[in-house]
């Protein structure tokens, strides 16, 4: 069950409407780094969460919060589009590189939505849910959520640096702060699951005795000259999960040359393939 009190989660104010910035904000709504993505990701993770009910509560509350962020950004898009004259578009595109890439406001916001936000990215491409990760494994989902919030915060910082509008900077500073919290809460959830040494490797329910253990912690190099790969924390010392020792080694082909045999009669292949 979801409820609304018809108010925004945080104040949204636009001092100088800018249709170019409205287009940029669409990425934070319908881009792969955007709020639709995380809202749906946390929602479906919550719907499929099994075991400790606290994790379902954590996910569902955060999904509800992200719906509020969509509402905030949609309001900001509409306010940036509303009443902005063509001169403002030209002013916003003085940077020739930006002008060449963006080419002005997204006309879909006008033609299809009447100067309103849409569930699309900054190029007008609809969000198709292909970037929703809800695996049914709580540790895998929390790890995916850290990445989602990291890319979302990166986008919000870029948007913050794109605008001089005080109202937009204020809204974005709030969203950046929430991304900070969300990164930390997902890491805290992983900590409750046992951290690096308890939750990893994911899924920890699979017995590592079933792995080919000689490859479990080996960093493989694929340099054509057979030289060893460059060393790093990932190639020497104890593994992060505490269950092995990192090694580093050049790699040679261990498999055979593929031979798929002749094509089947009636498959439409050339006669030379049969």
N, C-alpha and C positions, 0 to 999 in steps of 0.2 A: 504494500500500500504506500502510495506517495501522496504528500500533501503540499499545498502552497499557500502562502499568505499574500501572494500578489506583490511582494516587495523584492527588490534585488538583494542579493547576498551582501553586496558592497556597493557604495555609491558610484555611479557612472556619470561622468561629466565631460563634455567636449566643448572646449572654448573656441576653437577655430576649425570648423568642419573641413575635412580633407578626404575627397573620394579616393585618392591614391592610398591613403592610410587605411581606409575602409577595406580596400582590396587586400592589403597586407594582413589585416586582422582576420580575413576569411581563412587564412592558413591556420590560425589558432582555433578556429571553429571546426573546419572540415578537412584540414591537412592530416597527414599521417602522424604528426606530432601534436595534434589538436585535442580539444576537449571532447568532441564526439567519440574519438577513439578511446580515451581513458574512461569516460563515463560508461560506455558499453563494455569495455574490457573488465572493469571492476564489477559491473552488474552481472555479467555472465559468469565471472569467477565466483561471485557470491551465490548465484543460483545453483551452482554445481559444487559448492564447498561441502565436504564431508568431514566428519570428525569434530574437532574442537569448535563449538559454535561461536566462540569469540572471533574467529577469523572471518566467518560469514558476516558478523556484525560490523567488523572493521571494514570489510570490502563494501558492504551495502551502504553504510554511512558515507563513505568516500565517493561512491557512485552518485549518491544524491547530491553531494557537494558539487561534483563536476557538472551535473545538470544545471546547477545555479551559475556556474562559470560560463556555460553556453549562453544562458540568458543574459548575463552581463555583456559578453562579447557581441551578441546579436544586437543588443541595445546600442552598443558603441558603434557598430557598423551603420545602423540606421541613422544615428545622430551625425556621423561623419558624412553620410550621403545627403542628408536632408538640407536642402537649400544651398548646397555648395555650388557656386558658379563655375563655369568652364575655366575662368581665369585661375581658379585655385588648382585645377588639374594641371594647367600649364606650369604654374608655380612649383607644384610638387614634383614635376618631371624635369626640372632644370638640369639635374644630373643626367647626362646623355646616356650613361651606361644603364641607369635605372629606367630611363625613358625607353631605351631600346628593348629592354627585357619586359617591362610592364606594359608599356604602350597606353597608359591611362587607366581609368577605372574599369572594372569588370562590368560590361554592359548587361550581363545577366541580372545583376542586382537591380537594374532599372527595368529591363524588358520583361523579366520573368517574375520579379518579386516586388516591383513598385517601390524601389529605394529601400529595400529591407535586406536583412541577412539571409543567407541560404546555407543548406548543409553541403557546402562545396569548399574546395581549397582556393588559394589565391588565383588559380588559373581557371576556376569555374568547374573543375572536375569533381563530380559527386563523390562523397566518401562511401565506399562500398563494403565496409566491414572486413576487408581482407586482412587488416592489421590488428584484429582482435585476437588476443592470445588468452585462452581459458582452457588449460590443459587437464584440469581435474587433479593436478599435483600441486599442493599448496606452496611448496618451496619453489617449484618451477615458476608458478604464477607470481610469487613475490619477487623473484629475480627479474622476470619480464617487466614487472611494475616499476622497479628501480630504473630500468632502461627507458621506459615510457616517460617517467617524470623527469629524467635527465634531459631527454631530447625536448620535452615540453618546456622546461626551464630555459634551455638554450634558445629556443624560439622566442620565448617571452622577453628574454634579455635583448635579443636582436631587435624586436619590436620596440622595446623601451628606448633603445639607442637610435631608432629611426625617427622618433617624433620629438617635437619641442612643445607639444601641447601639454600644459600642466595637468589637466584632467586625465588625459590618457596615461601620462607617466604615473599618476597616483594609482589608477586602476591596475596598471601593469605591475607596479611595485607590490601591490597586494597579491596578485596572481603568482609573482615570483616567490613571495614569502610562503604561499601555500605549497608551491612546488618543493620548496626546501623542506617543509614539514612532511610532505608525502614521501619524499626520498627517504627521510629519516624513519618514518613509521614503517615502511616496507623493510628497511634494514633491521629495525627493531623486531619485526615479526620473524624475520629469518633468524635473529638471535634467539628468540623464544623457541624456535624449531631446532636449536642446537648449534646455530652458527656454522662457520665453515667446516668444522670438524664433526658436526652432528648431522647437518642437512645434506652435505655433499659427500660423494657425488649423487646427483639427483637421477633417478629415484633411489633413496637410501634403502628401500625395501628389497632391491635386487642384490643378492649375495655376490660380493666381488669375487668369490671363488669361481664364479661362472664366467669371469672375464679371462681373456688371454693376458695374464698379468704382466708379461714382459712389455706390453704396449700401454699399460694403464697410465704410466707417468713418464713416458719417453717423448721428448720433443723431437720431431722428425724434420730433418732438413732435406730439401729437394733441389739443391744446387746441381747444375748440370756437370760441374767439374768434380763432384763428389766431396767437396770440402764440407766441414762441419758447420752447422748454422751458428750465428752469433749468440753468445751466451747472454743470459739474463736470469732474473729470479725464477723464470718459468723453466729453466733448463738445468738447474743445479740446486742442491740442498733439499730439505724436507718439503714434500708437497703441502699445499695450503690446507688440504683436508686432513693432514696428519696421518695419512694411511699409506704413504709410500715415499720414495725418494725420486726427485726429478733427475732425469738423465738427458743427454743430448747426443744425437748420432745422425750421420748422413744416411740417406735411405737409398736402397736399390730396389728395383722391381721384384716383388715376391710372387706375383701371379703369372699365369700363362698368357700367351697371345690369344685374344678372343677368336673363336671359330664357331659361328652360329649355325653352320651347316647350310644345306641348300634351301631355297625358298619353296614353299608349298605350291603344289599345282592348284591353279584357280585363284592364287593370291594376287594376280595382276603384275607379277614380276617379269622381268625379261627371261627368255628361254635360257640364256647363258647363266642365269642365277639358279637354275633348277638341276 
